[in-house]
Structures are given as structure tokens and as C-alpha cells.
Amino acid sequence: MPNCTRLLTAGPLADLDAAQYARLRDDLVAAESTGLKPKLFDPLLSPYLDAAGIAAAWGYAAAFLGVTLLGIAGVILAVASSRSRNKAVSDLG
């Protein structure tokens, strides 16, 4: 949650005190296990759901991009390795 706290603090929403951050964290943890239903969330903390949702979307996008780039790099390395091996074998024969 440290990243979430940093994003919330830097955002346009009002700063929370330690007790409110703890309540927000506890509510989010509880919601993760039961399914997040914004209508049932504490109305004072519900604006922070949007900020958390945006942060999560960016996190998922960054993770997807990273995995995609690693996959592309793996394919390039596999093709280069295969070509290198085929050239070495043809040089022997």
C-alpha cells in the first residue's frame, strides 16, 4: 500500500490522517476478499476508489507492457540463437 498512499497524497483529493488511511486500507483489504461494491463502501472514502482504480489500471498496463517486451526480446534472442547455431553447423559440414 505505500505506492497507493503516495499516489493519493499527490493527487487532488484531500489528505487523510493516519486513522483514515488505516480505515481505507482495511476497507480495501476487506473488499478484495468479498468483492468491491462501491455502494457499500464508506461514503467518506469512496472518492479514493477512483484514484485507486486509476493507479491499478496503470499498474496493470505497465505490467502487461513489460511482459510483452520481455516476450518479444525472448523471441528475438531465440531466433538469433537458432540462426547462429545453424550457421555454426553449416560451417562444420
N, C-alpha and C positions, 0 to 999 in steps of 0.2 A: 503493500500500500504506500510506500514512500513516494513513488512516482505519481500516484493519484493525488496525494497530499500536495506535492509540488505543483502539479497542473491546476489543481483547484485554487491554490493560493495565488498563482499567477493570473488566473482568469478574472473575468468581470464580476463574478459572484462575490458576495461579502465573505470576509474571512470568518472561519469558525474557530471557536475556542477549543481547548483540548477535550472537554467533555462532549462537545458537538461532533468533533472528529471521531471520537470513540464510538458515539452513538451511530454515526454514519457508517463506520467500519462494521460495527456489529449488525446493523440492518442489512448491509450488503452481503455479509457472510451468511446471515440467515436466509436472505433472498436467494442466494446461489443454491442452497440446498432444497428450497421449496419452489423455486421459480419466481422470477421477479415480476410482480404485479404492481405497476406504478400507482394504481388507485389505492392500494393498501399500504403504500409507503408513507412514512411520516411526511405530512404536507410541508413542514418547515425545511425538510431536507430534499424533497423531490426535485427542486431545480438542479441539484447537484447530479441527478441521474443523467441529465442531458450531457453535462460535461464529462461524466464518466463514460457514457456511451460513445461520445466522440473520441475520447482517448483510447478506448478499446478498439474502435474501428481503425484508427491509425495504427495501433499496435498490430492488429491482425494483418493489415495491408503491408506493413513493414516486414512482418514475419513471412508472409506469402512471397513478397519480392525477394527476400533473402534466400529462401528455399529455392525459388525459381532460378535465381542467378547461380546458386551452387549446383543445381541440376544441369544447367547449360554448361557451366565450367567442367563438370564431370563428363559430359558427352564430348566436349571438345578435347579433353585430355585422353579419353578412351579412343577417339578417332586418331589423334596424333600418335598415341602409343601403338595402335594397330598398324598404322602406316609405317612407323619406324621399325616395327618387328617384321613386317612383310618385306621392307627394303633390305633389312639385315639378312633375312632368309634367302632372298633372291640373289644377294651378293655372294652367299656361300655356294649356291648351286650353279 
